[in-house]
């Protein structure tokens, strides 16, 4: 099943996606698409450093991720008014400007969960095919 929804000005991008998934009982899925803009952006860089900026509008130029019973893991890229692009692991605190149009592809033949992995130090995706 494919879910399509729209967020509007002032909504928190990540929190709203999590809330939508809970409200619609989505336990396994992937982000199919997201276009829109944010007036504040907040994400974690690959090295673990937090990135926060609230000076200008940013276009959402790319978003991908997985949705599991234990939460979401989403990466996002933003482009500023000069076209410079930044991105990383989506954090709470990205606030939608005029719109964010999101498509989520729900997967019903897999169970996705997250378990702590000693080798990475993070909760990592565990994939189980359902027959």
N, CA, C and O atoms as CSV, one atom per row, in Angstrom:
chain,resi,resn,atom,element,x,y,z
A,1,UNK,N,N,0.843,-1.174,0.000
A,1,UNK,CA,C,0.000,0.000,0.000
A,1,UNK,C,C,0.892,1.243,0.000
A,1,UNK,O,O,1.951,1.262,0.628
A,2,UNK,N,N,0.456,2.257,-0.700
A,2,UNK,CA,C,1.192,3.520,-0.742
A,2,UNK,C,C,0.387,4.580,0.000
A,2,UNK,O,O,-0.812,4.741,-0.228
A,3,UNK,N,N,1.062,5.294,0.888
A,3,UNK,CA,C,0.460,6.381,1.654
A,3,UNK,C,C,1.034,7.692,1.134
A,3,UNK,O,O,2.245,7.819,0.956
A,4,UNK,N,N,0.171,8.657,0.891
A,4,UNK,CA,C,0.607,9.976,0.458
A,4,UNK,C,C,-0.064,11.003,1.363
A,4,UNK,O,O,-1.279,10.970,1.558
A,5,UNK,N,N,0.732,11.911,1.911
A,5,UNK,CA,C,0.176,12.938,2.785
A,5,UNK,C,C,1.000,14.207,2.673
A,5,UNK,O,O,2.109,14.207,2.139
A,6,UNK,N,N,0.436,15.282,3.186
A,6,UNK,CA,C,1.080,16.589,3.080
A,6,UNK,C,C,1.183,17.228,4.457
A,6,UNK,O,O,0.226,17.232,5.231
A,7,UNK,N,N,2.360,17.767,4.747
A,7,UNK,CA,C,2.568,18.552,5.956
A,7,UNK,C,C,2.555,20.022,5.579
A,7,UNK,O,O,2.835,20.383,4.436
A,8,UNK,N,N,2.227,20.868,6.548
A,8,UNK,CA,C,2.130,22.293,6.273
A,8,UNK,C,C,3.011,23.084,7.232
A,8,UNK,O,O,3.672,22.521,8.105
A,9,UNK,N,N,3.004,24.380,7.052
A,9,UNK,CA,C,3.872,25.299,7.775
A,9,UNK,C,C,3.910,25.036,9.279
A,9,UNK,O,O,2.880,24.950,9.948
A,10,UNK,N,N,5.143,24.912,9.784
A,10,UNK,CA,C,5.370,24.785,11.220
A,10,UNK,C,C,5.402,23.372,11.756
A,10,UNK,O,O,5.783,23.165,12.908
A,11,UNK,N,N,5.014,22.390,10.955
A,11,UNK,CA,C,5.042,21.011,11.444
A,11,UNK,C,C,6.478,20.491,11.458
A,11,UNK,O,O,7.270,20.806,10.569
A,12,UNK,N,N,6.805,19.695,12.472
A,12,UNK,CA,C,8.115,19.068,12.574
A,12,UNK,C,C,8.155,17.889,11.605
A,12,UNK,O,O,7.341,16.972,11.715
A,13,UNK,N,N,9.084,17.905,10.668
A,13,UNK,CA,C,9.141,16.907,9.600
A,13,UNK,C,C,9.247,15.482,10.144
A,13,UNK,O,O,8.430,14.631,9.792
A,14,UNK,N,N,10.225,15.211,10.983
A,14,UNK,CA,C,10.428,13.850,11.481
A,14,UNK,C,C,9.298,13.423,12.416
A,14,UNK,O,O,8.748,12.332,12.264
A,15,UNK,N,N,8.954,14.268,13.373
A,15,UNK,CA,C,7.891,13.907,14.318
A,15,UNK,C,C,6.569,13.647,13.595
A,15,UNK,O,O,5.813,12.755,13.980
A,16,UNK,N,N,6.296,14.420,12.558
A,16,UNK,CA,C,5.047,14.251,11.822
A,16,UNK,C,C,5.033,12.944,11.026
A,16,UNK,O,O,3.991,12.298,10.917
A,17,UNK,N,N,6.177,12.553,10.473
A,17,UNK,CA,C,6.264,11.274,9.769
A,17,UNK,C,C,6.049,10.132,10.755
A,17,UNK,O,O,5.299,9.199,10.468
A,18,UNK,N,N,6.699,10.198,11.910
A,18,UNK,CA,C,6.530,9.155,12.944
A,18,UNK,C,C,5.071,9.086,13.375
A,18,UNK,O,O,4.511,7.997,13.496
A,19,UNK,N,N,4.457,10.231,13.606
A,19,UNK,CA,C,3.052,10.273,14.036
A,19,UNK,C,C,2.132,9.675,12.968
A,19,UNK,O,O,1.213,8.921,13.287
A,20,UNK,N,N,2.384,10.015,11.703
A,20,UNK,CA,C,1.571,9.461,10.618
A,20,UNK,C,C,1.682,7.937,10.596
A,20,UNK,O,O,0.679,7.237,10.452
A,21,UNK,N,N,2.906,7.432,10.740
A,21,UNK,CA,C,3.110,5.977,10.721
A,21,UNK,C,C,2.386,5.306,11.886
A,21,UNK,O,O,1.781,4.250,11.704
A,22,UNK,N,N,2.435,5.890,13.061
A,22,UNK,CA,C,1.718,5.334,14.215
A,22,UNK,C,C,0.217,5.375,13.998
A,22,UNK,O,O,-0.478,4.387,14.240
A,23,UNK,N,N,-0.288,6.521,13.540
A,23,UNK,CA,C,-1.729,6.680,13.323
A,23,UNK,C,C,-2.265,5.718,12.270
A,23,UNK,O,O,-3.430,5.321,12.321
A,24,UNK,N,N,-1.413,5.344,11.313
A,24,UNK,CA,C,-1.833,4.465,10.224
A,24,UNK,C,C,-1.287,3.049,10.345
A,24,UNK,O,O,-1.369,2.255,9.408
A,25,UNK,N,N,-0.725,2.741,11.526
A,25,UNK,CA,C,-0.238,1.392,11.849
A,25,UNK,C,C,0.758,0.862,10.810
A,25,UNK,O,O,0.718,-0.314,10.448
A,26,UNK,N,N,1.650,1.736,10.337
A,26,UNK,CA,C,2.687,1.324,9.391
A,26,UNK,C,C,3.862,0.791,10.206
A,26,UNK,O,O,4.527,1.547,10.915
A,27,UNK,N,N,4.116,-0.518,10.103
A,27,UNK,CA,C,5.176,-1.152,10.882
A,27,UNK,C,C,6.407,-1.469,10.044
A,27,UNK,O,O,7.477,-1.739,10.589
A,28,UNK,N,N,6.263,-1.437,8.725
A,28,UNK,CA,C,7.393,-1.686,7.822
A,28,UNK,C,C,7.155,-0.880,6.554
A,28,UNK,O,O,6.106,-0.996,5.921
A,29,UNK,N,N,8.137,-0.061,6.190
A,29,UNK,CA,C,7.976,0.735,4.990
A,29,UNK,C,C,9.238,1.470,4.615
A,29,UNK,O,O,10.251,1.424,5.313
A,30,UNK,N,N,9.146,2.151,3.488
A,30,UNK,CA,C,10.247,2.980,3.016
A,30,UNK,C,C,9.683,4.329,2.570
A,30,UNK,O,O,8.534,4.432,2.142
A,31,UNK,N,N,10.516,5.350,2.682
A,31,UNK,CA,C,10.147,6.658,2.162
A,31,UNK,C,C,10.292,6.587,0.646
A,31,UNK,O,O,11.384,6.334,0.135
A,32,UNK,N,N,9.201,6.806,-0.069
A,32,UNK,CA,C,9.227,6.758,-1.528
A,32,UNK,C,C,9.595,8.090,-2.145
A,32,UNK,O,O,10.274,8.143,-3.171
A,33,UNK,N,N,9.142,9.174,-1.514
A,33,UNK,CA,C,9.419,10.510,-2.033
A,33,UNK,C,C,9.097,11.547,-0.972
A,33,UNK,O,O,8.268,11.322,-0.090
A,34,UNK,N,N,9.765,12.682,-1.074
A,34,UNK,CA,C,9.427,13.843,-0.266
A,34,UNK,C,C,9.941,15.075,-0.989
A,34,UNK,O,O,11.128,15.171,-1.304
A,35,UNK,N,N,9.051,16.012,-1.249
A,35,UNK,CA,C,9.437,17.301,-1.797
A,35,UNK,C,C,8.774,18.383,-0.964
A,35,UNK,O,O,7.690,18.183,-0.415
A,36,UNK,N,N,9.422,19.514,-0.875
A,36,UNK,CA,C,8.881,20.614,-0.092
A,36,UNK,C,C,10.002,21.501,0.386
A,36,UNK,O,O,11.064,21.570,-0.233
A,37,UNK,N,N,9.760,22.184,1.499
A,37,UNK,CA,C,10.786,23.070,2.030
A,37,UNK,C,C,10.675,23.160,3.548
A,37,UNK,O,O,9.629,22.882,4.135
A,38,UNK,N,N,11.777,23.555,4.160
A,38,UNK,CA,C,11.834,23.769,5.601
A,38,UNK,C,C,12.470,25.127,5.870
A,38,UNK,O,O,13.358,25.556,5.134
A,39,UNK,N,N,12.023,25.797,6.916
A,39,UNK,CA,C,12.637,27.078,7.286
A,39,UNK,C,C,13.646,26.910,8.413
A,39,UNK,O,O,14.419,27.828,8.688
A,40,UNK,N,N,13.651,25.770,9.060
A,40,UNK,CA,C,14.711,25.392,9.999
A,40,UNK,C,C,15.086,23.964,9.668
A,40,UNK,O,O,14.214,23.132,9.416
A,41,UNK,N,N,16.368,23.675,9.665
A,41,UNK,CA,C,16.801,22.303,9.408
A,41,UNK,C,C,17.690,21.821,10.545
A,41,UNK,O,O,18.458,22.586,11.128
A,42,UNK,N,N,17.567,20.541,10.840
A,42,UNK,CA,C,18.346,19.923,11.915
A,42,UNK,C,C,18.577,18.470,11.539
A,42,UNK,O,O,17.630,17.713,11.327
A,43,UNK,N,N,19.846,18.089,11.459
A,43,UNK,CA,C,20.189,16.707,11.157
A,43,UNK,C,C,21.552,16.388,11.740
A,43,UNK,O,O,22.294,17.280,12.152
A,44,UNK,N,N,21.872,15.095,11.768
A,44,UNK,CA,C,23.167,14.640,12.274
A,44,UNK,C,C,24.054,14.298,11.088
A,44,UNK,O,O,23.647,13.579,10.176
A,45,UNK,N,N,25.274,14.826,11.116
A,45,UNK,CA,C,26.250,14.524,10.073
A,45,UNK,C,C,26.812,13.120,10.274
A,45,UNK,O,O,26.629,12.516,11.331
A,46,UNK,N,N,27.494,12.607,9.261
A,46,UNK,CA,C,28.032,11.247,9.306
A,46,UNK,C,C,28.948,11.014,10.506
A,46,UNK,O,O,28.966,9.916,11.063
A,47,UNK,N,N,29.702,12.023,10.907
A,47,UNK,CA,C,30.617,11.877,12.033
A,47,UNK,C,C,29.969,12.004,13.397
A,47,UNK,O,O,30.644,11.894,14.420
A,48,UNK,N,N,28.644,12.238,13.418
A,48,UNK,CA,C,27.933,12.341,14.680
A,48,UNK,C,C,27.641,13.768,15.119
A,48,UNK,O,O,26.881,13.975,16.065
A,49,UNK,N,N,28.231,14.757,14.451
A,49,UNK,CA,C,28.020,16.152,14.813
A,49,UNK,C,C,26.621,16.606,14.373
A,49,UNK,O,O,26.155,16.252,13.290
A,50,UNK,N,N,25.967,17.388,15.223
A,50,UNK,CA,C,24.645,17.924,14.904
A,50,UNK,C,C,24.785,19.156,14.015
A,50,UNK,O,O,25.691,19.967,14.209
A,51,UNK,N,N,23.892,19.294,13.046
A,51,UNK,CA,C,23.852,20.442,12.151
A,51,UNK,C,C,22.488,21.098,12.314
A,51,UNK,O,O,21.457,20.445,12.153
A,52,UNK,N,N,22.483,22.387,12.634
A,52,UNK,CA,C,21.239,23.132,12.816
A,52,UNK,C,C,21.388,24.482,12.131
A,52,UNK,O,O,22.410,25.150,12.284
A,53,UNK,N,N,20.362,24.888,11.369
A,53,UNK,CA,C,20.417,26.180,10.690
A,53,UNK,C,C,18.999,26.708,10.522
A,53,UNK,O,O,18.086,25.952,10.188
A,54,UNK,N,N,18.814,28.010,10.755
A,54,UNK,CA,C,17.478,28.583,10.617
A,54,UNK,C,C,17.487,29.963,9.971
A,54,UNK,O,O,16.682,30.822,10.329
A,55,UNK,N,N,18.387,30.177,9.029
A,55,UNK,CA,C,18.521,31.501,8.431
A,55,UNK,C,C,17.669,31.663,7.169
A,55,UNK,O,O,17.110,32.739,6.952
A,56,UNK,N,N,17.555,30.653,6.349
A,56,UNK,CA,C,16.864,30.795,5.066
A,56,UNK,C,C,15.984,29.573,4.794
A,56,UNK,O,O,16.055,28.566,5.498
A,57,UNK,N,N,15.161,29.688,3.763
A,57,UNK,CA,C,14.379,28.533,3.334
A,57,UNK,C,C,15.286,27.514,2.664
A,57,UNK,O,O,16.224,27.870,1.952
A,58,UNK,N,N,14.996,26.261,2.900
A,58,UNK,CA,C,15.732,25.160,2.293
A,58,UNK,C,C,14.754,24.272,1.543
A,58,UNK,O,O,13.721,23.883,2.086
A,59,UNK,N,N,15.077,23.950,0.300
A,59,UNK,CA,C,14.288,22.992,-0.455
A,59,UNK,C,C,14.689,21.579,-0.024
A,59,UNK,O,O,15.873,21.301,0.165
A,60,UNK,N,N,13.724,20.706,0.127
A,60,UNK,CA,C,14.004,19.287,0.358
A,60,UNK,C,C,14.261,18.693,-1.018
A,60,UNK,O,O,13.344,18.579,-1.831
A,61,UNK,N,N,15.507,18.314,-1.279
A,61,UNK,CA,C,15.847,17.803,-2.607
A,61,UNK,C,C,15.957,16.282,-2.646
A,61,UNK,O,O,15.994,15.682,-3.721
A,62,UNK,N,N,16.008,15.667,-1.477
A,62,UNK,CA,C,16.086,14.214,-1.425
A,62,UNK,C,C,15.741,13.740,-0.026
A,62,UNK,O,O,16.127,14.360,0.966
A,63,UNK,N,N,15.014,12.639,0.045
A,63,UNK,CA,C,14.757,11.997,1.335
A,63,UNK,C,C,14.573,10.506,1.090
A,63,UNK,O,O,13.857,10.097,0.176
A,64,UNK,N,N,15.215,9.716,1.902
A,64,UNK,CA,C,15.084,8.269,1.816
A,64,UNK,C,C,15.160,7.703,3.223
A,64,UNK,O,O,15.744,8.322,4.112
A,65,UNK,N,N,14.580,6.539,3.428
A,65,UNK,CA,C,14.665,5.969,4.759
A,65,UNK,C,C,13.806,4.740,4.930
A,65,UNK,O,O,13.046,4.351,4.043
A,66,UNK,N,N,13.950,4.135,6.104
A,66,UNK,CA,C,13.169,2.961,6.454
A,66,UNK,C,C,12.301,3.255,7.667
A,66,UNK,O,O,12.636,4.074,8.523
A,67,UNK,N,N,11.180,2.562,7.706
A,67,UNK,CA,C,10.240,2.675,8.813
A,67,UNK,C,C,10.103,1.283,9.407
A,67,UNK,O,O,9.812,0.321,8.696
A,68,UNK,N,N,10.313,1.184,10.707
A,68,UNK,CA,C,10.186,-0.106,11.380
A,68,UNK,C,C,9.266,0.037,12.573
A,68,UNK,O,O,8.832,1.139,12.909
A,69,UNK,N,N,8.973,-1.082,13.209
A,69,UNK,CA,C,8.151,-1.065,14.417
A,69,UNK,C,C,8.794,-0.217,15.510
A,69,UNK,O,O,8.103,0.306,16.384
A,70,UNK,N,N,10.117,-0.083,15.458
A,70,UNK,CA,C,10.867,0.605,16.506
A,70,UNK,C,C,11.259,2.032,16.135
A,70,UNK,O,O,12.065,2.646,16.833
A,71,UNK,N,N,10.707,2.569,15.056
A,71,UNK,CA,C,11.030,3.938,14.694
A,71,UNK,C,C,11.442,4.077,13.246
A,71,UNK,O,O,11.280,3.162,12.439
A,72,UNK,N,N,11.983,5.253,12.936
A,72,UNK,CA,C,12.376,5.560,11.565
A,72,UNK,C,C,13.875,5.829,11.493
A,72,UNK,O,O,14.501,6.218,12.479
A,73,UNK,N,N,14.427,5.617,10.322
A,73,UNK,CA,C,15.818,5.953,10.022
A,73,UNK,C,C,15.781,6.655,8.677
A,73,UNK,O,O,15.643,6.014,7.636
A,74,UNK,N,N,15.905,7.978,8.703
A,74,UNK,CA,C,15.695,8.784,7.507
A,74,UNK,C,C,16.913,9.669,7.249
A,74,UNK,O,O,17.444,10.304,8.159
A,75,UNK,N,N,17.339,9.694,5.991
A,75,UNK,CA,C,18.380,10.621,5.551
A,75,UNK,C,C,17.727,11.640,4.627
A,75,UNK,O,O,16.808,11.320,3.874
A,76,UNK,N,N,18.219,12.874,4.700
A,76,UNK,CA,C,17.600,13.962,3.958
A,76,UNK,C,C,18.684,14.910,3.434
A,76,UNK,O,O,19.724,15.097,4.066
A,77,UNK,N,N,18.417,15.503,2.267
A,77,UNK,CA,C,19.292,16.530,1.703
A,77,UNK,C,C,18.472,17.788,1.476
A,77,UNK,O,O,17.322,17.734,1.039
A,78,UNK,N,N,19.096,18.932,1.785
A,78,UNK,CA,C,18.467,20.238,1.622
A,78,UNK,C,C,19.348,21.102,0.734
A,78,UNK,O,O,20.574,20.992,0.757
A,79,UNK,N,N,18.704,21.968,-0.055
A,79,UNK,CA,C,19.418,22.911,-0.891
A,79,UNK,C,C,19.010,24.325,-0.489
A,79,UNK,O,O,17.824,24.610,-0.324
A,80,UNK,N,N,20.008,25.221,-0.330
A,80,UNK,CA,C,19.692,26.600,0.077
A,80,UNK,C,C,19.449,27.477,-1.154
A,80,UNK,O,O,19.415,26.975,-2.278
A,81,UNK,N,N,19.283,28.775,-0.945
A,81,UNK,CA,C,18.952,29.693,-2.044
A,81,UNK,C,C,20.064,29.815,-3.088
A,81,UNK,O,O,19.816,30.280,-4.201
A,82,UNK,N,N,21.288,29.401,-2.741
A,82,UNK,CA,C,22.391,29.435,-3.707
A,82,UNK,C,C,22.562,28.105,-4.433
A,82,UNK,O,O,23.359,27.997,-5.365
A,83,UNK,N,N,21.803,27.086,-3.998
A,83,UNK,CA,C,21.939,25.756,-4.575
A,83,UNK,C,C,22.882,24.861,-3.801
A,83,UNK,O,O,22.999,23.675,-4.107
A,84,UNK,N,N,23.563,25.413,-2.795
A,84,UNK,CA,C,24.445,24.578,-1.969
A,84,UNK,C,C,23.591,23.549,-1.229
A,84,UNK,O,O,22.523,23.867,-0.707
A,85,UNK,N,N,24.081,22.317,-1.197
A,85,UNK,CA,C,23.305,21.224,-0.622
A,85,UNK,C,C,24.027,20.638,0.580
A,85,UNK,O,O,25.240,20.427,0.565
A,86,UNK,N,N,23.240,20.380,1.624
A,86,UNK,CA,C,23.735,19.740,2.838
A,86,UNK,C,C,22.752,18.641,3.206
A,86,UNK,O,O,21.592,18.669,2.795
A,87,UNK,N,N,23.218,17.684,3.977
A,87,UNK,CA,C,22.298,16.627,4.383
A,87,UNK,C,C,22.913,15.672,5.370
A,87,UNK,O,O,24.106,15.725,5.669
A,88,UNK,N,N,22.065,14.799,5.868
A,88,UNK,CA,C,22.485,13.796,6.835
A,88,UNK,C,C,21.278,13.078,7.408
A,88,UNK,O,O,20.242,12.952,6.755
A,89,UNK,N,N,21.428,12.613,8.633
A,89,UNK,CA,C,20.412,11.829,9.341
A,89,UNK,C,C,19.368,12.787,9.930
A,89,UNK,O,O,19.699,13.602,10.791
A,90,UNK,N,N,18.119,12.699,9.477
A,90,UNK,CA,C,17.051,13.607,9.903
A,90,UNK,C,C,16.847,13.553,11.413
A,90,UNK,O,O,16.723,12.476,11.997
A,91,UNK,N,N,16.816,14.728,12.035
A,91,UNK,CA,C,16.571,14.859,13.471
A,91,UNK,C,C,15.287,15.647,13.690
A,91,UNK,O,O,14.794,16.320,12.785
A,92,UNK,N,N,14.754,15.555,14.906
A,92,UNK,CA,C,13.650,16.427,15.285
A,92,UNK,C,C,14.141,17.870,15.158
A,92,UNK,O,O,15.323,18.146,15.361
A,93,UNK,N,N,13.239,18.780,14.825
A,93,UNK,CA,C,13.615,20.186,14.743
A,93,UNK,C,C,13.744,20.720,13.334
A,93,UNK,O,O,14.213,21.842,13.143
A,94,UNK,N,N,13.331,19.933,12.329
A,94,UNK,CA,C,13.216,20.429,10.958
A,94,UNK,C,C,11.771,20.875,10.802
A,94,UNK,O,O,10.855,20.057,10.884
A,95,UNK,N,N,11.561,22.168,10.577
A,95,UNK,CA,C,10.200,22.686,10.508
A,95,UNK,C,C,9.821,23.036,9.084
A,95,UNK,O,O,10.529,23.767,8.393
A,96,UNK,N,N,8.687,22.498,8.662
A,96,UNK,CA,C,8.190,22.654,7.303
A,96,UNK,C,C,7.837,24.110,7.037
A,96,UNK,O,O,7.243,24.788,7.875
A,97,UNK,N,N,8.225,24.580,5.832
A,97,UNK,CA,C,7.840,25.909,5.382
A,97,UNK,C,C,6.430,25.843,4.812
A,97,UNK,O,O,5.473,25.605,5.549
A,98,UNK,N,N,6.295,26.051,3.513
A,98,UNK,CA,C,4.959,26.051,2.909
A,98,UNK,C,C,4.364,24.651,2.791
A,98,UNK,O,O,3.155,24.481,2.951
A,99,UNK,N,N,5.194,23.646,2.514
A,99,UNK,CA,C,4.657,22.300,2.303
A,99,UNK,C,C,5.750,21.249,2.388
A,99,UNK,O,O,6.931,21.544,2.204
A,100,UNK,N,N,5.342,20.028,2.666
A,100,UNK,CA,C,6.176,18.836,2.483
A,100,UNK,C,C,5.224,17.739,2.037
A,100,UNK,O,O,4.320,17.343,2.772
A,101,UNK,N,N,5.441,17.257,0.828
A,101,UNK,CA,C,4.596,16.224,0.236
A,101,UNK,C,C,5.348,14.910,0.323
A,101,UNK,O,O,6.439,14.775,-0.229
A,102,UNK,N,N,4.763,13.936,1.019
A,102,UNK,CA,C,5.484,12.710,1.375
A,102,UNK,C,C,4.725,11.486,0.878
A,102,UNK,O,O,3.501,11.411,0.993
A,103,UNK,N,N,5.464,10.532,0.327
A,103,UNK,CA,C,4.901,9.234,-0.055
A,103,UNK,C,C,5.663,8.149,0.703
A,103,UNK,O,O,6.894,8.110,0.683
A,104,UNK,N,N,4.928,7.282,1.360
A,104,UNK,CA,C,5.509,6.149,2.075
A,104,UNK,C,C,4.974,4.867,1.456
A,104,UNK,O,O,3.769,4.708,1.262
A,105,UNK,N,N,5.884,3.962,1.152
A,105,UNK,CA,C,5.500,2.655,0.610
A,105,UNK,C,C,5.494,1.665,1.770
A,105,UNK,O,O,6.540,1.347,2.335
A,106,UNK,N,N,4.313,1.187,2.112
A,106,UNK,CA,C,4.181,0.212,3.197
A,106,UNK,C,C,4.517,-1.170,2.661
A,106,UNK,O,O,4.084,-1.549,1.573
A,107,UNK,N,N,5.289,-1.915,3.434
A,107,UNK,CA,C,5.727,-3.257,3.033
A,107,UNK,C,C,5.045,-4.263,3.951
A,107,UNK,O,O,5.240,-4.225,5.166
A,108,UNK,N,N,4.250,-5.158,3.384
A,108,UNK,CA,C,3.519,-6.089,4.243
A,108,UNK,C,C,4.106,-7.496,4.290
A,108,UNK,O,O,3.620,-8.339,5.043
A,109,UNK,N,N,5.135,-7.759,3.504
A,109,UNK,CA,C,5.715,-9.110,3.522
A,109,UNK,C,C,7.066,-9.158,4.257
A,109,UNK,O,O,7.807,-10.134,4.137
A,110,UNK,N,N,7.374,-8.109,5.009
A,110,UNK,CA,C,8.578,-8.078,5.838
A,110,UNK,C,C,8.236,-7.522,7.210
A,110,UNK,O,O,7.341,-6.689,7.355
A,111,UNK,N,N,8.957,-7.994,8.207
A,111,UNK,CA,C,8.892,-7.414,9.543
A,111,UNK,C,C,10.223,-6.697,9.757
A,111,UNK,O,O,11.290,-7.301,9.656
A,112,UNK,N,N,10.143,-5.405,10.052
A,112,UNK,CA,C,11.343,-4.609,10.285
A,112,UNK,C,C,11.367,-4.175,11.751
A,112,UNK,O,O,10.404,-3.600,12.258
A,113,UNK,N,N,12.478,-4.460,12.417
A,113,UNK,CA,C,12.684,-4.041,13.804
A,113,UNK,C,C,14.101,-3.491,13.912
A,113,UNK,O,O,14.861,-3.526,12.944
A,114,UNK,N,N,14.450,-2.987,15.079
A,114,UNK,CA,C,15.804,-2.483,15.314
A,114,UNK,C,C,16.353,-3.099,16.590
A,114,UNK,O,O,15.659,-3.189,17.603
A,115,UNK,N,N,17.609,-3.522,16.523
A,115,UNK,CA,C,18.302,-4.083,17.684
A,115,UNK,C,C,19.677,-3.452,17.795
A,115,UNK,O,O,20.312,-3.130,16.791
A,116,UNK,N,N,20.128,-3.279,19.031
A,116,UNK,CA,C,21.449,-2.699,19.259
A,116,UNK,C,C,22.522,-3.612,18.690
A,116,UNK,O,O,22.497,-4.824,18.905
A,117,UNK,N,N,23.465,-3.025,17.963
A,117,UNK,CA,C,24.570,-3.752,17.345
A,117,UNK,C,C,25.867,-3.298,18.017
A,117,UNK,O,O,26.246,-2.131,17.912
A,118,UNK,N,N,26.544,-4.211,18.703
A,118,UNK,CA,C,27.783,-3.885,19.406
A,118,UNK,C,C,28.867,-3.363,18.473
A,118,UNK,O,O,29.696,-2.552,18.884
A,119,UNK,N,N,28.873,-3.818,17.218
A,119,UNK,CA,C,29.938,-3.410,16.296
A,119,UNK,C,C,29.767,-1.974,15.806
A,119,UNK,O,O,30.755,-1.307,15.502
A,120,UNK,N,N,28.524,-1.490,15.726
A,120,UNK,CA,C,28.304,-0.127,15.239
A,120,UNK,C,C,27.991,0.858,16.370
A,120,UNK,O,O,28.228,2.059,16.238
A,121,UNK,N,N,27.463,0.346,17.472
A,121,UNK,CA,C,27.069,1.218,18.570
A,121,UNK,C,C,25.704,1.852,18.378
A,121,UNK,O,O,25.329,2.761,19.118
A,122,UNK,N,N,24.954,1.377,17.384
A,122,UNK,CA,C,23.622,1.911,17.087
A,122,UNK,C,C,22.597,0.778,17.059
A,122,UNK,O,O,22.945,-0.398,16.946
A,123,UNK,N,N,21.325,1.165,17.164
A,123,UNK,CA,C,20.252,0.205,16.912
A,123,UNK,C,C,20.154,0.063,15.401
A,123,UNK,O,O,19.879,1.037,14.701
A,124,UNK,N,N,20.374,-1.135,14.901
A,124,UNK,CA,C,20.399,-1.382,13.459
A,124,UNK,C,C,19.165,-2.171,13.023
A,124,UNK,O,O,18.521,-2.849,13.824
A,125,UNK,N,N,18.861,-2.064,11.752
A,125,UNK,CA,C,17.692,-2.704,11.176
A,125,UNK,C,C,17.846,-4.223,11.154
A,125,UNK,O,O,18.882,-4.754,10.755
A,126,UNK,N,N,16.792,-4.906,11.592
A,126,UNK,CA,C,16.705,-6.362,11.514
A,126,UNK,C,C,15.542,-6.669,10.561
A,126,UNK,O,O,14.421,-6.201,10.759
A,127,UNK,N,N,15.831,-7.461,9.530
A,127,UNK,CA,C,14.858,-7.728,8.478
A,127,UNK,C,C,14.424,-9.179,8.536
A,127,UNK,O,O,15.253,-10.089,8.504
A,128,UNK,N,N,13.115,-9.389,8.622
A,128,UNK,CA,C,12.565,-10.749,8.650
A,128,UNK,C,C,11.485,-10.859,7.570
A,128,UNK,O,O,10.512,-10.105,7.575
A,129,UNK,N,N,11.668,-11.800,6.651
A,129,UNK,CA,C,10.665,-12.015,5.605
A,129,UNK,C,C,9.506,-12.800,6.201
A,129,UNK,O,O,9.702,-13.811,6.876
A,130,UNK,N,N,8.304,-12.321,5.942
A,130,UNK,CA,C,7.099,-13.001,6.397
A,130,UNK,C,C,6.544,-13.819,5.249
A,130,UNK,O,O,6.384,-13.320,4.135
A,131,UNK,N,N,6.252,-15.078,5.528
A,131,UNK,CA,C,5.768,-15.973,4.450
A,131,UNK,C,C,4.290,-15.863,4.270
A,131,UNK,O,O,3.720,-16.539,3.413
